[in-house]
Amino acid sequence: MTAVIALGAVLFFFVFVVLPLSVKIVREYQRLIVFRLGRCVGARGPGLVLIIPIVDRIVWVDLREFFLEIPRQDSITKDNAPIAVDFIMFYKVLDPAASVVAVGNFEGAALNIASTTLRAVIGDISLDDVLARRDEINQILRAKLDEITERWGVKVTNVEIREITPPAGVQEAMTRQMSAERTRRAVVTEAEGSRQAAITVAEGEKQAAILRAEGDKQSAILKAEGFALALETVFHAARGVDAKTMGIQYLEALKALGASPATKFVVPLEFTSLLKGIGGFAGEAFGGGDGGARA
């Protein structure tokens, strides 16, 4: 009976005490650093990991990416201008064993290294470049921090400057400069618009003048063609008119002159010869009438 109780106690101790201490389930994003009698025997996981209770001591390491906020740091630029900068550092563990063995408090060490590195980088750059070259400063900070954290098994993946606060006097000057720049752009835009409008109006007037000239040309051509056609018609009509017809026309003209209230008339010289012809025509007409009577 005593043996059974002892065996049950051993089984109970093994199942509920030894087994939970010996079996560890490591997730995909975790690693288990095992120290056996004080010596690091490496990283274990992911999956089921067995350790020796009491003999082994374990440290959990997370392989996911984390960020560390670097609080505002007062720095002096190359041209002796005070400036305040704060940024965020993103990092992840690449060597789990080194991240445990090589550094005792990574976040504290990284915070201090980032602060001193920031001051060193800002001290080599002028104020204007600090305000204008933010992306370049991010890359310089990331490279310098990564050189230091590499020996700790940690990779600095990215650095982003969150805020840059220049002195009050510089901020006021920047505000005036931006206002002047906006005014300049407005004036340039207005001048450019006026220039384009003037060009458009001149181009329109040019096209209108061309169209008017083309219209006048076509109108003159049509008028000349019409006049030529009229002359040609008159010419063809005149070729069929004899002296009798012309005499009748002169008589009609005399009739119109007689109806006029004027007391003086100008008669062309050839009108007398035309009247003789008309008299001859009339004599012939009357002679022909007499002959008919005599007959």
NUVEXFI-125140 format. One record per residue (C-alpha): x, y, z. Coordinates in steps of 0.25 Angstrom, whole numbers, padded with zeros to 4 digits, always signed. Layout:
! residues N
XYZ
...
//
This chain:
! residues 295
+0000+0000+0000
+0011+0009+0003
+0018+0006-0010
+0005+0010-0018
+0004+0023-0010
+0019+0026-0013
+0017+0022-0028
+0004+0031-0029
+0012+0043-0023
+0023+0041-0033
+0013+0041-0044
+0006+0053-0039
+0019+0060-0037
+0023+0056-0051
+0010+0060-0058
+0007+0073-0051
+0020+0078-0047
+0032+0073-0056
+0024+0071-0069
+0019+0086-0069
+0033+0091-0066
+0039+0082-0077
+0030+0084-0089
+0029+0098-0095
+0021+0101-0107
+0028+0112-0115
+0020+0120-0126
+0025+0124-0140
+0028+0138-0136
+0036+0134-0123
+0049+0127-0120
+0053+0121-0107
+0068+0123-0102
+0072+0112-0093
+0083+0114-0083
+0088+0100-0077
+0096+0102-0065
+0099+0116-0069
+0103+0113-0083
+0095+0117-0095
+0092+0105-0103
+0085+0113-0114
+0071+0117-0118
+0059+0107-0119
+0046+0107-0126
+0036+0108-0132
+0028+0097-0128
+0029+0087-0116
+0042+0089-0108
+0047+0080-0097
+0056+0085-0086
+0062+0080-0073
+0055+0086-0061
+0065+0093-0051
+0076+0090-0060
+0072+0099-0071
+0068+0114-0070
+0060+0120-0082
+0058+0134-0088
+0046+0137-0097
+0050+0145-0110
+0039+0152-0119
+0044+0153-0134
+0033+0162-0138
+0036+0177-0142
+0035+0187-0131
+0036+0202-0130
+0043+0211-0120
+0039+0226-0118
+0051+0235-0116
+0046+0247-0109
+0049+0261-0113
+0064+0264-0113
+0070+0278-0113
+0081+0279-0123
+0090+0289-0129
+0091+0290-0144
+0104+0293-0152
+0101+0308-0153
+0099+0308-0137
+0083+0309-0138
+0076+0301-0127
+0066+0291-0131
+0057+0281-0125
+0055+0267-0132
+0047+0255-0128
+0046+0242-0137
+0042+0227-0136
+0051+0215-0138
+0046+0202-0144
+0054+0189-0141
+0053+0174-0140
+0062+0163-0135
+0070+0155-0145
+0079+0147-0135
+0071+0143-0123
+0083+0138-0115
+0091+0151-0117
+0079+0160-0113
+0079+0153-0100
+0094+0151-0098
+0100+0163-0104
+0091+0174-0097
+0084+0174-0084
+0073+0185-0087
+0072+0187-0102
+0061+0198-0101
+0069+0206-0091
+0082+0205-0099
+0075+0208-0112
+0069+0220-0106
+0082+0226-0102
+0089+0222-0114
+0078+0228-0123
+0079+0241-0115
+0094+0243-0116
+0094+0239-0131
+0083+0249-0134
+0091+0260-0128
+0103+0256-0136
+0096+0256-0149
+0088+0269-0147
+0102+0275-0143
+0107+0273-0157
+0096+0279-0164
+0091+0293-0166
+0077+0298-0161
+0072+0299-0175
+0077+0285-0179
+0071+0280-0166
+0057+0285-0170
+0058+0281-0185
+0066+0268-0185
+0057+0260-0175
+0057+0247-0183
+0072+0248-0184
+0074+0250-0169
+0065+0238-0167
+0074+0229-0176
+0087+0234-0168
+0081+0231-0155
+0076+0217-0159
+0090+0214-0164
+0097+0219-0152
+0088+0212-0142
+0088+0199-0150
+0103+0199-0149
+0102+0199-0134
+0090+0190-0132
+0096+0179-0142
+0105+0174-0131
+0093+0172-0122
+0086+0163-0132
+0076+0174-0135
+0072+0181-0148
+0068+0195-0149
+0058+0194-0161
+0053+0209-0162
+0055+0222-0155
+0044+0233-0157
+0046+0248-0152
+0033+0251-0146
+0034+0266-0143
+0045+0277-0145
+0043+0289-0136
+0052+0301-0140
+0054+0314-0132
+0042+0324-0131
+0050+0334-0139
+0053+0324-0150
+0038+0320-0150
+0034+0335-0152
+0044+0337-0163
+0039+0324-0170
+0025+0329-0169
+0028+0342-0175
+0036+0335-0186
+0025+0326-0189
+0015+0338-0190
+0025+0345-0199
+0026+0332-0208
+0011+0331-0209
+0010+0345-0213
+0020+0343-0223
+0014+0331-0229
+0000+0338-0229
+0007+0350-0237
+0014+0341-0247
+0001+0333-0249
-0007+0345-0251
+0004+0351-0261
+0004+0337-0268
-0011+0337-0269
-0011+0351-0275
+0000+0348-0285
-0008+0335-0289
-0020+0344-0291
-0013+0354-0299
-0007+0343-0308
-0021+0337-0310
-0027+0351-0313
-0016+0354-0323
-0017+0340-0329
-0032+0342-0330
-0031+0356-0337
-0020+0350-0346
-0030+0339-0351
-0041+0349-0352
-0033+0358-0361
-0029+0346-0369
-0043+0342-0371
-0047+0356-0374
-0036+0357-0384
-0040+0344-0390
-0055+0348-0391
-0051+0362-0397
-0043+0354-0407
-0054+0345-0411
-0064+0356-0411
-0055+0364-0421
-0053+0352-0429
-0068+0349-0430
-0070+0364-0433
-0060+0364-0444
-0066+0351-0450
-0080+0357-0449
-0075+0370-0456
-0068+0363-0467
-0080+0354-0469
-0088+0367-0470
-0079+0373-0480
-0079+0360-0488
-0094+0360-0488
-0094+0375-0492
-0084+0372-0503
-0092+0361-0509
-0105+0369-0508
-0098+0381-0515
-0093+0373-0526
-0107+0370-0530
-0112+0385-0529
-0113+0393-0543
-0113+0408-0546
-0129+0408-0545
-0129+0403-0531
-0119+0413-0527
-0127+0424-0533
-0139+0420-0526
-0131+0420-0513
-0126+0434-0516
-0140+0438-0519
-0145+0433-0505
-0133+0440-0499
-0138+0453-0506
-0152+0451-0501
-0147+0449-0486
-0139+0462-0488
-0151+0470-0493
-0159+0466-0481
-0147+0472-0472
-0149+0486-0467
-0135+0490-0471
-0134+0501-0482
-0120+0497-0487
-0116+0483-0493
-0103+0478-0498
-0104+0469-0510
-0093+0461-0516
-0088+0464-0530
-0090+0450-0535
-0105+0453-0531
-0107+0461-0544
-0102+0450-0553
-0111+0440-0545
-0123+0449-0548
-0119+0449-0563
-0119+0434-0563
-0133+0434-0556
-0138+0444-0566
-0133+0435-0577
-0140+0423-0570
-0153+0431-0569
-0152+0436-0584
-0151+0422-0588
-0162+0418-0579
-0171+0429-0585
-0167+0426-0599
-0170+0412-0598
-0184+0416-0593
-0186+0425-0605
-0182+0415-0615
-0192+0406-0609
-0203+0416-0610
-0199+0419-0625
-0199+0405-0628
//
